[in-house]
Amino acid sequence: MADRFEGLSDTEWSLFEEIFLKKKEKGPGMPASHPRNVLNSLLYILIVGCRWCDLPKGGEWASKSAAHRWLKTWQADGTFEKLKALILGYAQNEGLISWSSGAVDGSFASGKGGGAKVVYGYERRGYFNSSFC
């Protein structure tokens, strides 16, 4: 697991607050989670690398179901695109991003050569035992 994430500071939240100011009218039922708590929970999952069921509980965190529900909503309504643009714009203005270089993660690349030359699974490695079928 990665470093511990304790939630957004007041200064960090002030950068994102304007994106989440619009409020929807809510019907009867459970009270809506505060957007800061939801964002804390989503960032915790991304930074720490935990499962949904391992989200911390407490005042500054949203429940796993609320966080997941808001994740889907924010993806659909473009909130995440606005958030990404805001973060990249801030980083650009502060000189925190160098656009002259990049990196590619090859950990999910397929086998070299591809096709029939690549050995996949137990059958082609000689471990396949037909008596199990």
C-alpha positions in Angstrom: 0.0 0.0 0.0 1.1 3.6 -0.6 1.4 6.4 1.8 -1.4 7.3 4.2 -3.9 9.9 3.1 -5.6 11.9 5.9 -8.0 13.9 3.8 -7.9 17.3 2.1 -6.7 20.2 4.1 -8.8 23.4 4.1 -6.4 25.0 1.6 -6.6 22.1 -0.8 -10.4 21.9 -0.5 -10.7 25.6 -1.3 -9.1 24.9 -4.7 -11.9 22.4 -5.6 -14.9 23.8 -3.7 -16.2 25.9 -6.6 -16.7 22.8 -8.7 -18.9 21.1 -6.1 -21.0 24.2 -5.0 -24.0 23.4 -7.2 -26.5 21.5 -5.0 -29.3 19.2 -6.3 -32.6 19.0 -4.6 -32.7 15.8 -2.7 -35.9 13.8 -2.0 -36.6 11.8 1.2 -34.0 9.3 2.5 -30.5 9.5 3.8 -28.9 12.9 3.9 -26.5 13.6 1.1 -22.8 13.2 1.7 -20.7 16.4 1.6 -18.7 16.5 -1.6 -15.5 17.1 0.4 -16.1 13.8 2.2 -16.7 12.0 -1.0 -13.6 13.4 -2.7 -11.6 12.5 0.4 -12.8 8.9 0.1 -12.1 8.7 -3.7 -8.7 10.2 -3.2 -8.0 7.7 -0.4 -8.8 4.8 -2.7 -6.5 6.2 -5.4 -3.6 7.2 -3.2 -3.6 4.3 -0.8 -4.7 1.7 -3.2 -7.3 0.0 -1.0 -10.5 -1.8 -1.8 -13.9 -0.1 -1.4 -14.6 -2.1 1.7 -11.4 -0.7 3.4 -12.4 2.9 3.3 -12.0 4.6 6.7 -15.1 5.5 8.7 -15.6 8.8 10.4 -16.5 12.4 10.0 -14.3 13.3 7.0 -15.1 10.2 4.9 -18.1 9.1 2.9 -19.5 5.6 3.0 -18.3 3.2 0.3 -21.8 3.2 -1.3 -22.1 7.0 -1.3 -18.5 7.4 -2.7 -19.2 4.9 -5.4 -22.6 6.4 -6.3 -21.0 9.9 -6.5 -18.1 8.5 -8.5 -20.5 7.3 -11.2 -22.4 10.6 -11.1 -19.3 12.8 -11.4 -18.0 10.7 -14.3 -21.3 11.0 -16.1 -21.9 14.8 -15.6 -18.3 15.9 -16.4 -17.3 16.9 -12.9 -14.1 14.8 -13.1 -13.2 16.5 -16.3 -13.5 19.9 -14.7 -11.5 18.6 -11.7 -8.7 17.3 -13.9 -8.6 20.6 -15.9 -8.4 22.6 -12.7 -5.6 20.5 -11.2 -3.6 20.5 -14.5 -4.2 24.3 -14.9 -3.0 25.0 -11.3 0.1 22.7 -11.8 0.9 24.4 -15.1 0.7 27.9 -13.6 2.9 26.9 -10.6 5.5 25.2 -12.9 4.9 21.8 -11.4 4.5 20.1 -14.8 7.1 19.6 -17.5 5.4 18.9 -20.8 8.7 18.2 -22.5 9.0 14.6 -21.4 6.7 11.7 -20.6 6.6 8.1 -19.3 4.8 5.0 -20.4 4.0 2.1 -18.1 4.6 -1.2 -19.9 3.5 -3.5 -17.1 0.4 -4.4 -19.0 2.1 -5.0 -22.4 1.4 -8.3 -24.2 4.0 -10.8 -24.9 6.9 -10.0 -27.2 6.2 -10.9 -30.8 2.5 -11.8 -30.2 0.7 -14.5 -32.1 1.6 -18.2 -32.0 5.1 -17.6 -30.7 3.9 -16.4 -27.3 3.2 -19.1 -24.8 0.1 -18.6 -22.8 -1.6 -20.7 -20.1 -0.8 -24.2 -18.8 -1.7 -26.1 -21.9 1.1 -24.7 -24.1 3.6 -24.8 -21.3 3.2 -28.5 -20.9 1.3 -28.3 -17.6 -2.0 -29.2 -19.1 -3.4 -32.5 -17.9 -6.3 -33.8 -19.9 -7.5 -36.1 -17.1 -8.8 -32.9 -15.3 -11.2 -32.1 -18.2 
